[in-house]
Amino acid sequence: MASLSSAISNPGHILSPNALAHDVKPKKICYSQCHAFFLPPHRSTTCRMGFVSGLERKKTLKSQIFASVTDTPVNTSPEKVQLPKGDTWSVHKFGGTCMGSSERIKNVAKIVLSDDSERKFIVVSAMSKVTDMMYDLIYKAQSRDDSYLSALDAVLEKHRSTAFDLLDGDELGSFLAQLNHDISNLKAMLRAIYIAGHATESFTDFVVGHGELWSAQMLSCVVRKNGVDCNWMDTREVLIVNPTSSNQVDPDFKESEERLEKWYSKNPSKTIVATGFIASTPQNIPTTLKRDGSDFSAAIMGALFKARQVTIWTDVDGVYSADPRKVSEAVILKTLSYQEAWEMSYFGANVLHPRTIIPVMQYDIPIIIRNVFNLAVPGTKICRSTEDEDGQGLESFVKGFATIDNLAIVNVEGTGMAGVPGTASAIFSAVKDVGANVIMISQASSEHSVCFAVPEKEVNAVSELLQSRFREALNAGRLSQVQVIPNCSILAAVGQKMASTPGVSATLFNALAKANINVRAIAQGCSEYNITVVVKREDCIRALRAVHSRFYLSRTTIAMGIIGPGLIGGTLLDQLRDQTATLKEEFNIDLRVMGITGSRTMLLSEAGIDLSRWKELQKEKGVVADMEKFVQHIHGNHFIPNTVLVDCTADSSIASHYYDWLRKGIHVVTPNKKANSGPLDQYLKLRALQRQSYTHYFYEATVGAGLPIINTLQGLLETGDKILRIEGIFSGTLSYIFNNFIGRRTFSEVVAEAKQAGYTEPDPRDDLSGTDVCRKVIILARESGLKLELSDIPVESLVPEPLKDSASAEEFMQKLPQFDHDLAKKRQIAEDAGQVVV
């Protein structure tokens, strides 16, 4: 058992299958004898690397474990074939989704065959889910879970069935023989891992790399089946990388280029299918380019060939301006610069491997992102310059937005930090010791605090170590705190043209402010390629949609709630129904009524109410009205950044909520006069909040119906004019009533007619008492700068004294005819005096 554990821990020990099965003590084999540990064959008949037994080698090679799945014939021609480089080569990379089934592999082969480039180099990933299956084998084996055997059988069956669909004849027989051989060797290796209870990184990389080996060979067979000469390459023979301490690898371009030329001289072909993801160390030990490394493989090989372009085939139409799962209006970008793609991939955009851009930049090789399932779409081109290809508005300066979730902010602050050299070094030295990844750093010029973002799963370890390292400074008061702010997300705006363009940051923060998004931290490098902000996790999608709609001219989506679907509210809903299409097409506004509530029932919708039948839906699906739930429903949709509540009532209890709604970032539109004519202190508080926030409070319809009286008055005051006098008919209702209160018509008849026509307030007493006129006077007076209360305005009421306390508007209207004689008498007295009742 000890020998097995030692071998797995020490790649200098090579095991035979018999040793794996019976715990035979292995013999140490030098790298100089066999070139490498687990290195696939260099097309050599004298030294095939796998597990080589320390026992005397038999004539047959049945006891060996090979990293390769074929025996490629050696080109014995003494003449060396020169590797052609340059624009004759095009590089294609197909990911696991593209290679997910036999039908998809056939589709990939068609794309390869349809490329009219003189030479083609194809990089493939393992079939969909296979890499996960291979990692699962390692996990189960080292966990001593016997199900690794059935999991290995599933891997075998997946590739076996795919091969039967794709291949036939000798190609099928050859592939299946090697597949079974590899599976047998993997079973022996997994058995060793099972016994030892752990697997080294080298063992893991060797196991998981088989998926690429199998998919590359199958595709090359399919291409050959279509009559095209094609070789396949195990890139571990060519691509040499140096592992770093940060779970990354750095390509050795000089050594890789030499090996590529050597490989090509033995295997010349105009079409080459190669494995992605896998490579070797300078010591010829198999390794990988880590997760999602096939993109990186393609870029490195593109640079080695100095190819015309590198095409990354995936399952999306290109690079989007934002994650389309979060922003439905996201658009496909025609072009991106290398720097823009680099920034977006770093900040979590589903573009490509973050390091993919580096190799191709040196040779100005463009990268094309295309959809393997939608060939009609040209995709996104990533290249050196994107001048004048996407317009000249602000949206052209910000190319895209990306987010990173599940972060926490660590804030280290204290007066003792200012001007003290080495503080930042000590902070980030501690972070390095923990092994945490710092996503973003921000520090004010006062040096009073430093904050940085790390993954939430790492923040506790970071915080504990900082508390320990700075315990003396904390106790002495030089540092005031090490604070952790959890549940954060990063939003990054990316664009090369943002550099030196005034107004971009202002527009970004204005959009966030109007969506009521609080920014916890900000970072921007002097290159100005990106602006990064930290927001609450629950605000992230709303923030993303808000800034995207502002910069990218996507529709401004507004979630609207209508309170009071009576005469005014119902008319508004009908108007919205008729104008929705126009708002979308001409004004780029996507207005969605998400809820309608009356005093008894409310109607809610997740996607927007069909306004052509809102009355029917209210009857069919209406629920008991609850203002708190109603507001939460309208404002709680994180996918719609802008929320508006329209109060079409004359209810003072509804008006009392305005302040809280505005504080939450909910815009308020209302014809309800109660808030602006109520107690002066509440009015002043409301207006102060309106001025301080970016939330809109529109009350134009409180005076003058649809006429822009308040807006005109505000404009006059803002330009320095002084209001001397305001004249006009302050009540259209009373004007209508008295213009029609003539001849034999009774007062109650005219009032009923006005109410029926919608000219009065819901309760006509508000008009007849003069209260409505008084409220309008108060609103205009306060807008003009006068601090008046409602009680400061003298009013003579037309409501008969006995009816002032009627329980309802209906009761008032029912009893009003009893006083027609008294009001007719007043009218007659006025007429006799040559006057009118007003």
C-alpha positions in Angstrom: 0.0 0.0 0.0 2.8 2.4 0.8 4.4 1.9 -2.6 1.1 2.8 -4.3 0.7 5.9 -2.3 4.3 6.9 -3.0 3.8 6.4 -6.7 0.8 8.6 -6.8 2.5 11.3 -4.8 5.7 11.1 -6.8 5.4 11.2 -10.6 9.0 9.8 -10.9 7.6 6.4 -10.0 6.0 4.6 -12.9 3.5 1.8 -12.3 2.5 -1.2 -14.4 -1.1 -2.4 -14.4 0.1 -5.5 -12.5 1.7 -3.3 -9.9 -1.5 -1.4 -9.6 -3.6 -4.5 -9.2 -1.3 -6.5 -6.8 0.7 -3.8 -5.0 4.0 -4.9 -6.6 6.8 -2.6 -5.7 7.5 -0.4 -8.8 10.9 0.4 -10.2 11.9 4.0 -10.7 12.3 5.0 -14.3 14.2 8.1 -15.3 12.7 10.8 -17.5 15.7 10.7 -19.7 14.9 7.1 -20.6 11.3 7.6 -21.5 11.0 11.4 -22.1 8.2 12.0 -19.7 5.7 10.8 -17.2 2.4 10.0 -19.0 3.6 11.8 -22.2 1.7 10.6 -25.2 3.8 8.9 -27.9 6.0 11.0 -30.1 5.0 8.8 -33.0 7.9 6.6 -32.0 8.1 2.8 -32.1 11.0 2.6 -29.7 9.6 4.5 -26.7 5.9 4.7 -26.0 5.1 6.4 -22.7 2.4 5.4 -20.3 2.8 3.4 -17.2 6.0 1.4 -18.0 6.6 -1.6 -15.8 9.9 -1.9 -14.0 9.8 -5.5 -14.9 11.5 -6.8 -18.0 9.4 -5.6 -21.0 7.6 -8.2 -22.9 7.4 -8.3 -26.6 3.8 -7.3 -26.5 2.7 -3.9 -25.2 -0.4 -5.2 -23.6 0.8 -4.2 -20.1 1.4 -0.6 -21.0 -1.0 2.3 -20.3 -1.0 4.9 -23.1 -2.1 8.5 -23.0 -2.9 8.3 -26.7 -5.6 6.4 -28.4 -4.0 5.7 -31.8 -0.8 4.5 -33.3 -0.2 7.2 -36.0 2.3 5.9 -38.6 5.7 7.6 -38.6 6.6 9.6 -41.7 10.0 8.1 -42.4 10.9 10.5 -45.3 14.3 11.9 -44.7 13.2 15.2 -46.3 12.0 17.7 -43.6 8.7 19.4 -44.4 8.8 23.1 -43.7 5.9 24.4 -41.5 4.0 27.1 -43.5 2.8 30.0 -41.4 0.6 33.1 -42.0 -2.8 33.9 -43.6 -3.2 30.5 -45.3 -4.2 29.1 -41.9 -7.5 29.6 -40.2 -8.0 28.3 -36.6 -11.4 27.0 -35.4 -12.3 26.1 -31.9 -15.4 24.0 -31.1 -16.5 23.7 -27.4 -18.1 20.8 -25.6 -21.6 21.9 -26.6 -20.6 21.9 -30.3 -19.2 18.4 -29.9 -22.1 17.2 -27.7 -23.5 14.4 -29.8 -22.8 12.5 -33.0 -25.1 14.8 -34.9 -23.3 17.8 -33.6 -19.9 16.4 -34.5 -21.2 15.8 -38.1 -22.3 19.5 -38.1 -18.9 20.5 -37.0 -17.3 18.5 -39.8 -19.6 20.3 -42.3 -18.4 23.7 -41.0 -14.8 22.6 -41.3 -15.3 21.3 -44.8 -17.1 24.4 -45.9 -14.2 26.7 -44.8 -12.4 27.6 -48.0 -9.1 28.5 -46.2 -6.1 26.8 -47.7 -5.1 25.3 -44.3 -7.3 24.7 -41.3 -6.4 23.9 -37.7 -9.3 22.7 -35.6 -9.2 22.7 -31.7 -11.9 20.7 -30.0 -13.0 20.3 -26.4 -14.3 17.0 -24.9 -17.9 16.1 -25.6 -20.4 18.0 -23.5 -20.3 17.0 -19.8 -17.4 14.6 -20.3 -14.8 16.8 -18.5 -17.2 16.9 -15.5 -17.6 13.2 -15.7 -13.8 12.7 -15.7 -13.3 15.0 -12.7 -16.1 13.0 -11.0 -14.2 9.8 -11.6 -11.2 11.2 -9.7 -13.4 12.5 -6.9 -15.2 9.2 -6.5 -12.0 7.1 -6.7 -10.1 9.2 -4.1 -13.2 9.1 -1.9 -13.2 5.3 -2.1 -16.6 5.3 -3.7 -17.0 2.1 -5.7 -19.4 3.8 -8.1 -16.4 5.2 -10.0 -16.5 1.9 -11.9 -20.1 2.4 -13.1 -19.2 6.1 -13.9 -16.3 4.9 -16.0 -18.6 2.6 -17.8 -20.9 5.5 -18.6 -17.9 7.4 -20.1 -17.1 4.3 -22.2 -20.7 3.9 -23.4 -21.0 7.6 -24.3 -18.0 7.5 -26.7 -18.7 4.0 -27.9 -22.3 4.9 -29.0 -21.1 8.1 -30.6 -18.4 6.3 -32.5 -21.0 3.7 -33.8 -23.1 6.6 -35.1 -20.1 8.4 -36.8 -17.6 5.8 -38.0 -17.5 2.4 -39.8 -15.1 -0.1 -41.1 -11.4 0.1 -40.1 -11.8 3.6 -38.6 -14.5 2.3 -36.2 -12.5 -0.8 -35.3 -9.3 1.1 -34.7 -11.0 3.8 -32.6 -13.0 1.2 -30.4 -9.9 -0.9 -29.8 -8.0 2.2 -28.5 -11.0 3.4 -26.6 -11.3 0.1 -24.8 -7.6 0.1 -24.2 -7.7 3.6 -22.7 -10.6 2.7 -20.5 -8.8 -0.4 -19.2 -5.8 1.7 -18.4 -7.9 4.4 -16.7 -9.6 1.7 -14.6 -6.2 0.6 -13.4 -5.2 4.1 -12.6 -8.4 4.8 -10.7 -7.9 1.6 -8.8 -4.6 3.0 -7.6 -6.2 6.3 -6.6 -8.9 4.4 -4.8 -6.3 2.4 -2.8 -4.2 5.5 -2.0 -7.2 7.7 -1.2 -5.8 10.7 -3.1 -4.7 11.8 -6.5 -1.9 14.3 -7.4 -2.6 17.1 -9.9 -0.6 15.3 -12.5 -2.7 12.2 -12.2 -5.9 14.3 -12.3 -4.7 16.2 -15.4 -3.8 12.9 -17.1 -7.2 11.4 -16.5 -9.4 14.4 -17.5 -7.5 15.0 -20.7 -8.8 11.8 -22.3 -12.1 13.5 -23.3 -10.3 15.8 -25.7 -8.2 12.9 -27.1 -11.3 10.9 -28.0 -13.3 13.8 -29.4 -10.3 15.0 -31.6 -9.8 11.5 -33.0 -13.5 11.1 -33.8 -13.8 14.4 -35.6 -10.6 13.7 -37.6 -12.1 10.4 -38.7 -15.3 12.1 -39.8 -13.4 14.6 -41.8 -11.4 11.9 -43.5 -14.6 10.0 -44.2 -15.6 13.0 -46.3 -12.5 12.6 -48.5 -10.3 15.2 -46.9 -6.8 14.4 -45.8 -6.7 15.1 -42.0 -4.3 14.4 -39.2 -5.1 14.7 -35.5 -2.7 16.2 -33.0 -2.3 15.5 -29.3 -1.3 19.0 -28.2 0.6 17.6 -25.3 3.3 16.8 -27.8 3.5 20.4 -28.9 2.1 22.9 -26.4 4.5 23.5 -23.5 3.4 25.6 -20.6 4.9 26.6 -17.2 2.5 26.2 -14.3 2.4 29.2 -12.0 1.5 29.5 -8.3 -1.8 31.2 -9.1 -3.5 28.1 -10.7 -2.6 29.3 -14.1 -0.1 28.4 -16.8 2.1 30.5 -19.0 2.8 29.2 -22.5 6.4 28.7 -23.6 6.1 30.0 -27.1 9.7 29.3 -28.1 9.7 25.7 -27.1 6.1 25.1 -28.4 7.1 26.6 -31.8 10.0 24.2 -32.1 7.9 21.2 -31.2 5.2 22.3 -33.6 7.7 22.5 -36.5 9.0 19.1 -35.5 5.5 17.6 -35.3 4.5 19.1 -38.6 7.6 17.8 -40.4 6.5 14.3 -39.5 2.7 14.9 -40.0 2.2 17.4 -42.7 -1.5 18.1 -43.5 -3.7 21.0 -44.6 -6.4 20.0 -42.1 -5.4 19.2 -38.5 -7.7 18.4 -35.6 -6.1 19.1 -32.2 -7.0 18.6 -28.6 -7.9 21.7 -26.6 -7.4 22.2 -22.9 -4.4 19.9 -22.5 -0.7 20.5 -22.7 2.6 19.4 -21.1 5.1 21.0 -18.8 8.8 21.5 -19.8 9.4 18.2 -18.0 6.9 16.5 -20.4 4.4 15.9 -17.6 0.8 16.2 -18.8 -1.1 19.2 -17.5 -4.1 21.3 -18.5 -4.8 25.0 -19.3 -7.4 24.7 -16.4 -11.1 25.1 -16.8 -12.4 26.6 -20.1 -8.9 26.4 -21.4 -9.7 25.3 -25.0 -10.2 28.9 -26.0 -6.7 29.6 -24.7 -5.4 26.6 -26.7 -6.9 27.9 -29.9 -5.4 31.4 -29.4 -1.9 30.0 -28.6 -2.0 27.8 -31.7 -3.3 30.7 -33.8 -0.3 32.7 -32.6 2.1 29.8 -33.4 0.7 29.5 -36.9 0.3 33.3 -37.3 -3.1 32.5 -38.6 -5.5 34.8 -40.5 -8.1 34.5 -37.8 -9.3 32.4 -34.9 -13.0 31.5 -34.8 -14.5 30.4 -31.5 -17.6 28.4 -32.1 -20.1 28.4 -29.3 -23.9 28.2 -28.7 -24.6 32.0 -28.7 -24.8 34.4 -31.6 -21.9 36.5 -30.4 -20.8 38.7 -27.6 -23.8 40.5 -26.0 -23.8 44.0 -24.6 -25.0 42.4 -21.3 -26.1 39.0 -20.1 -29.3 38.3 -22.1 -30.6 36.2 -19.3 -30.6 39.3 -17.2 -31.3 42.0 -19.8 -33.7 40.8 -22.5 -32.9 43.9 -24.6 -29.1 43.0 -24.8 -27.8 43.3 -28.3 -25.0 41.4 -30.2 -21.9 43.5 -30.6 -20.5 43.6 -34.1 -17.0 44.4 -32.9 -15.0 44.6 -29.7 -11.4 45.7 -29.3 -9.0 43.3 -27.6 -9.0 45.4 -24.5 -12.8 45.5 -24.3 -13.1 41.8 -24.7 -10.3 41.3 -22.1 -12.1 43.5 -19.6 -15.5 41.9 -20.2 -14.2 38.4 -19.9 -12.5 39.3 -16.6 -15.6 40.7 -15.2 -17.6 37.6 -15.8 -19.1 38.1 -19.2 -19.6 34.9 -21.1 -17.2 35.9 -23.8 -14.2 33.6 -23.8 -11.3 32.5 -21.6 -9.9 35.7 -20.0 -6.4 34.9 -21.2 -7.4 34.0 -24.8 -6.8 37.5 -26.1 -3.1 37.7 -25.0 -1.5 35.4 -27.6 -3.3 36.8 -30.6 -2.8 40.5 -29.8 0.9 40.3 -30.7 0.1 39.4 -34.3 -3.2 41.3 -34.6 -5.0 38.1 -35.3 -8.8 38.7 -35.0 -11.0 36.4 -33.0 -14.5 35.7 -34.3 -17.2 34.5 -31.9 -19.9 32.6 -33.8 -22.9 30.4 -33.1 -22.5 26.8 -34.4 -26.3 26.5 -34.5 -27.0 29.7 -36.3 -24.6 30.2 -39.2 -26.6 33.0 -40.7 -25.4 35.4 -37.9 -21.9 36.8 -38.5 -21.1 36.9 -34.8 -18.7 39.3 -33.0 -15.3 40.3 -34.2 -12.6 41.0 -31.6 -9.7 42.9 -33.1 -7.2 45.7 -32.7 -9.5 48.7 -33.6 -13.2 49.1 -33.8 -13.3 52.7 -35.1 -16.6 54.0 -36.3 -18.3 50.6 -36.5 -21.0 51.0 -33.8 -22.1 54.6 -34.1 -21.0 57.8 -32.3 -23.5 58.2 -29.5 -22.7 57.5 -25.8 -23.7 53.9 -26.4 -20.7 53.5 -28.7 -18.3 54.6 -25.9 -19.7 51.9 -23.5 -19.6 48.6 -25.4 -21.0 46.3 -22.7 -21.8 45.6 -19.1 -20.8 42.6 -17.0 -21.5 41.6 -13.4 -19.9 39.4 -10.7 -22.1 38.1 -7.9 -21.4 36.6 -4.5 -18.8 39.0 -3.4 -18.1 40.8 -0.1 -16.3 44.1 0.6 -13.6 44.3 3.2 -13.1 47.8 4.5 -9.9 48.6 6.5 -10.0 52.1 7.9 -8.4 54.3 10.5 -6.7 57.7 10.9 -3.4 55.9 11.5 -3.2 54.7 7.9 -2.8 58.2 6.4 0.8 58.8 5.2 2.1 55.5 6.7 4.1 53.6 4.1 3.5 49.9 3.9 0.0 49.7 5.2 -1.5 48.6 1.9 1.4 46.2 1.4 0.6 44.6 4.8 -3.1 44.3 4.0 -2.6 42.6 0.7 0.2 40.5 1.9 -2.3 39.0 4.4 -4.8 38.5 1.6 -2.2 36.7 -0.4 -1.3 34.5 2.5 -5.0 33.4 2.7 -5.0 32.7 -1.1 -8.0 35.0 -1.7 -8.6 36.5 -5.1 -9.0 40.3 -5.0 -11.5 41.4 -7.6 -11.4 45.1 -7.1 -9.5 47.7 -4.9 -10.6 51.2 -4.0 -8.9 53.8 -1.9 -9.6 57.5 -1.3 -6.8 60.0 -1.6 -7.1 60.8 2.1 -5.7 57.3 2.7 -8.1 57.0 5.6 -9.5 53.7 4.3 -8.8 50.9 1.8 -11.6 48.6 0.6 -11.4 45.7 -1.7 -13.8 43.0 -3.0 -13.2 39.3 -2.6 -15.4 36.2 -3.2 -17.8 35.8 -0.3 -16.6 32.3 0.4 -13.1 33.7 1.2 -14.1 36.7 3.2 -14.1 35.2 6.6 -10.6 33.9 6.3 -9.4 37.3 5.0 -11.2 39.1 7.9 -9.8 36.9 10.6 -6.2 37.1 9.3 -6.5 40.9 9.0 -7.9 41.2 12.6 -4.9 39.1 13.8 -2.2 40.9 11.8 -3.5 44.4 12.8 -4.6 43.5 16.4 -1.9 45.9 17.8 -3.0 48.8 15.6 -6.7 48.1 16.3 -6.0 48.1 20.1 -4.0 51.3 19.9 -6.6 53.0 17.8 -4.5 53.6 14.7 -7.0 51.4 12.9 -10.6 51.8 13.8 -12.1 48.7 12.2 -11.8 45.8 9.7 -15.3 45.8 8.4 -17.0 43.1 6.2 -19.9 44.1 4.0 -21.5 40.9 2.6 -24.0 40.3 -0.2 -22.4 42.5 -2.8 -22.1 42.4 -6.6 -19.9 44.2 -9.0 -21.2 46.0 -12.1 -18.6 46.9 -14.7 -19.1 49.2 -17.7 -16.5 48.5 -20.4 -15.5 50.5 -23.4 -12.2 51.6 -25.0 -13.7 54.9 -26.2 -14.7 55.9 -22.6 -11.1 57.1 -22.2 -11.1 60.9 -22.2 -14.8 61.1 -23.1 -16.6 63.6 -20.7 -20.0 62.6 -19.4 -19.7 58.8 -19.4 -19.3 58.5 -15.6 -22.0 61.1 -15.0 -24.5 59.2 -17.2 -23.7 55.9 -15.5 -24.2 57.3 -12.0 -27.3 59.2 -13.1 -28.9 56.1 -14.4 -28.1 54.3 -11.2 -29.5 57.1 -9.1 -32.7 57.2 -11.0 -33.2 53.5 -10.4 -32.5 54.2 -6.7 -29.4 52.1 -6.6 -26.9 52.9 -3.8 -23.2 52.5 -4.9 -21.0 51.1 -2.1 -17.6 51.5 -3.8 -16.2 52.7 -7.1 -13.0 51.9 -9.0 -11.6 53.1 -12.3 -8.1 52.7 -13.7 -6.4 55.6 -15.5 -6.7 53.6 -18.8 -10.5 54.3 -18.4 -11.4 51.1 -20.1 -13.9 50.3 -17.4 -15.8 51.8 -14.5 -16.5 49.4 -11.7 -19.1 49.9 -9.0 -20.2 47.7 -6.1 -23.9 47.5 -5.3 -26.1 45.3 -3.1 -26.6 41.8 -4.6 -30.4 42.3 -4.7 -29.9 45.5 -6.7 -27.6 44.0 -9.2 -30.0 43.1 -12.0 -32.0 46.3 -11.6 -28.7 48.3 -11.8 -27.6 46.3 -14.9 -30.9 46.9 -16.7 -30.9 50.6 -15.7 -27.5 51.4 -17.1 -27.9 49.2 -20.2 -31.2 51.0 -21.1 -29.5 54.4 -20.6 -26.4 53.7 -22.7 -27.6 51.2 -25.2 -30.8 52.8 -26.3 -32.7 49.7 -25.4 -36.2 50.4 -24.3 -36.6 52.1 -21.0 -38.8 49.5 -19.2 -41.2 51.0 -16.6 -43.2 48.9 -14.2 -46.4 50.9 -13.5 -49.1 50.4 -10.8 -52.5 52.2 -11.2 -54.3 53.1 -7.9 -57.9 53.9 -8.4 -59.4 52.5 -11.6 -62.4 54.7 -11.5 -63.3 57.3 -14.1 -59.9 59.0 -14.2 -57.9 55.8 -13.7 -60.0 53.8 -16.2 -59.6 56.6 -18.8 -55.8 56.5 -18.2 -55.7 52.7 -18.6 -57.6 53.0 -21.9 -55.2 55.7 -23.0 -52.2 53.6 -22.1 -53.7 50.7 -24.1 -54.0 52.9 -27.2 -50.5 54.4 -26.8 -48.4 51.4 -25.7 -47.3 50.6 -29.3 -46.4 54.2 -30.0 -44.4 54.6 -26.8 -42.4 51.5 -27.8 -41.8 52.4 -31.4 -41.3 56.1 -31.3 -40.1 56.8 -27.8 -38.4 53.5 -26.9 -40.4 53.2 -23.7 -41.7 49.8 -22.7 -44.5 50.6 -20.3 -45.9 47.7 -18.4 -48.9 48.0 -16.1 -48.0 45.3 -13.5 -50.9 46.0 -11.1 -54.3 47.8 -10.7 -55.9 48.3 -7.3 -59.1 49.8 -6.1 -60.4 50.0 -2.6 -61.6 46.4 -2.5 -59.8 44.3 -5.2 -56.5 44.4 -7.0 -55.2 42.7 -10.1 -51.5 41.7 -10.3 -49.3 40.4 -13.1 -45.7 39.3 -13.4 -45.3 40.3 -17.1 -47.8 43.1 -17.6 -51.6 43.3 -17.7 -53.4 43.0 -21.1 -55.0 46.4 -21.1 -57.5 45.5 -23.8 -59.3 43.4 -21.2 -58.2 44.7 -17.8 -61.8 45.0 -16.6 -62.5 41.3 -17.3 -59.3 40.2 -15.8 -60.0 42.2 -12.6 -63.2 40.3 -12.2 -61.7 36.9 -13.1 -58.4 37.2 -11.2 -58.8 40.0 -8.8 -57.8 39.4 -5.2 -58.5 41.3 -2.0 -56.8 44.7 -2.1 -53.7 45.1 0.1 -51.7 48.3 -0.5 -48.5 47.0 1.0 -48.5 43.8 -1.1 -49.5 45.9 -4.2 -46.5 48.2 -3.8 -44.1 45.3 -3.1 -45.3 43.5 -6.2 -44.8 46.6 -8.5 -41.4 47.6 -7.0 -40.1 44.1 -6.2 -39.4 43.1 -9.8 -35.6 43.2 -10.0 -35.8 42.8 -13.8 -37.4 46.2 -14.3 -35.3 49.1 -12.9 -38.0 51.9 -13.0 -41.1 51.8 -11.0 -44.0 54.3 -11.2 -47.2 54.5 -9.1 -50.0 56.6 -10.5 -52.5 57.7 -7.8 -55.8 58.4 -9.6 -57.7 58.8 -6.3 -58.6 61.8 -4.1 -57.8 59.8 -1.0 -55.6 61.5 1.6 -54.6 58.1 3.1 -53.0 57.1 -0.3 -51.3 60.5 -0.5 -49.8 59.9 2.9 -47.7 57.1 1.4 -45.9 59.3 -1.2 -43.0 60.2 1.1 -42.1 56.5 1.8 -42.6 55.6 -1.9 -40.2 58.3 -3.0 -37.7 57.2 -0.5 -37.8 53.7 -1.9 -37.1 55.0 -5.4 -40.6 54.7 -6.6 -41.7 57.5 -8.9 -45.1 59.0 -8.2 -47.5 60.6 -10.7 -50.8 62.0 -9.3 -53.8 64.3 -9.9 -54.5 63.9 -6.2 -54.4 67.3 -4.5 -54.3 66.0 -0.9 -50.5 65.8 -0.6 -49.6 69.2 -1.9 -52.4 71.0 -0.1 -52.2 69.1 3.2 -50.3 70.2 6.3 -47.5 72.6 5.3 -44.7 70.7 7.2 -45.6 67.5 5.3 -45.6 69.3 2.0 -42.2 70.9 2.7 -40.8 67.5 3.7 -42.0 65.9 0.5 -40.6 68.7 -1.7 -37.2 68.5 0.1 -37.0 64.8 -0.5 -37.9 65.3 -4.2 -35.0 67.8 -4.6 -32.5 65.6 -2.8 -33.3 62.4 -4.7 -33.5 61.4 -8.4 -37.0 60.1 -7.9 -39.7 61.9 -9.9 -42.8 63.3 -8.3 -45.1 64.6 -11.0 -48.3 66.5 -9.9 -49.1 68.6 -13.0 -52.7 67.4 -13.2 -53.5 68.7 -9.7 -54.2 72.1 -11.2 -55.5 72.9 -14.6 -56.2 69.3 -15.6 -54.0 68.6 -18.6 -52.7 72.2 -19.0 -49.0 72.7 -18.1 -49.8 75.4 -15.5 -47.5 74.2 -12.7 -44.6 73.5 -15.1 -45.0 77.0 -16.6 -45.1 78.5 -13.1 -41.9 76.6 -12.1 -40.2 77.7 -15.3 -41.0 81.4 -14.6 -39.6 81.2 -11.0 -36.5 79.3 -12.1 -35.6 82.0 -14.5 -36.0 84.7 -11.9 -39.5 86.1 -12.5 -41.6 87.2 -9.6 -45.2 86.1 -9.5 -47.5 89.1 -8.8 -51.0 87.7 -9.4 -52.6 84.6 -10.7 -56.1 84.9 -12.3 -58.3 82.3 -13.8 -61.2 79.9 -13.4 -60.0 77.6 -10.7 -62.9 75.2 -10.9 -64.1 73.9 -14.2 -66.7 71.9 -12.3 -68.3 75.0 -10.7 -68.0 76.8 -14.0 -70.0 74.1 -15.7 -72.6 73.9 -12.9 -73.4 77.6 -12.8 -73.3 78.0 -16.6 -76.0 75.3 -16.7 -77.9 76.3 -13.6 -80.4 78.4 -15.6 -84.0 78.5 -16.4 -86.1 75.7 -14.9 -83.2 73.4 -14.3 -82.7 72.4 -10.7 -79.4 72.6 -8.9 -79.3 68.9 -8.0 -80.1 68.0 -11.6 -77.1 70.0 -12.9 -74.8 68.6 -10.2 -75.8 65.0 -11.0 -75.2 65.7 -14.7 -71.7 67.1 -13.9 -70.9 64.1 -11.8 -72.1 61.7 -14.4 -69.9 63.4 -17.0 -66.9 63.1 -14.7 -66.5 66.8 -14.1 -66.7 66.6 -10.3 -64.5 65.1 -7.7 -65.6 61.6 -6.6 -67.4 63.4 -3.8 -69.1 66.6 -5.3 -69.0 68.2 -1.9 -65.3 68.8 -2.5 -66.2 71.0 -5.4 -69.4 72.6 -3.9 -67.7 73.4 -0.6 -65.0 75.3 -2.4 -62.4 72.9 -0.9 -61.2 71.8 -4.3 -60.7 75.4 -5.4 -59.0 76.2 -2.2 -56.6 73.3 -2.6 -55.7 74.5 -6.1 -55.1 78.0 -4.7 -52.9 76.6 -1.9 -50.9 74.4 -4.4 -50.2 77.4 -6.7 -49.4 79.7 -3.7 -46.9 77.2 -2.3 -45.3 76.8 -5.8 -44.9 80.5 -5.8 -43.1 80.5 -2.5 -45.9 81.3 -0.1 -46.2 79.2 3.0 -49.9 79.0 3.5 -52.2 76.5 5.2 -55.6 75.4 3.9 -57.2 77.3 6.8 -55.7 80.6 5.6 -58.1 80.8 2.6 -61.7 82.0 3.3 -64.3 79.9 1.6 -68.1 80.2 1.3 -69.6 76.7 0.9 -72.5 75.8 -1.4 -73.1 72.5 0.5 -76.2 72.8 2.6 -75.3 72.7 6.3 -77.4 69.5 7.0 -75.6 67.6 4.2 -72.0 68.4 5.2 -72.0 65.3 7.4 -73.6 62.9 5.0 -72.0 59.5 5.3 -71.2 59.1 1.6 -71.3 60.9 -1.7 -74.2 58.7 -2.7 -76.2 59.8 0.4 -75.4 63.4 -0.4 -76.6 63.2 -4.0 -79.8 61.4 -2.8 -80.7 64.2 -0.3 -79.5 67.2 -2.4 -82.9 67.7 -4.2 -84.4 68.6 -0.9 -82.4 71.9 -1.0 -83.1 72.8 -4.7 -85.6 75.5 -3.7 -83.1 77.3 -1.4 -80.4 77.3 -4.1 -82.9 78.5 -6.8 -83.8 81.3 -4.5 -80.1 82.4 -4.2 -79.8 82.3 -7.9 -82.9 84.5 -8.3 -81.7 87.1 -5.8 -78.4 87.3 -7.8 -80.2 87.6 -11.1 -82.4 90.4 -9.8 -79.3 92.3 -8.7 -77.7 91.7 -12.1 -75.2 89.3 -10.7 -74.3 85.6 -11.0 -73.6 82.9 -8.4 -70.0 81.9 -8.3 
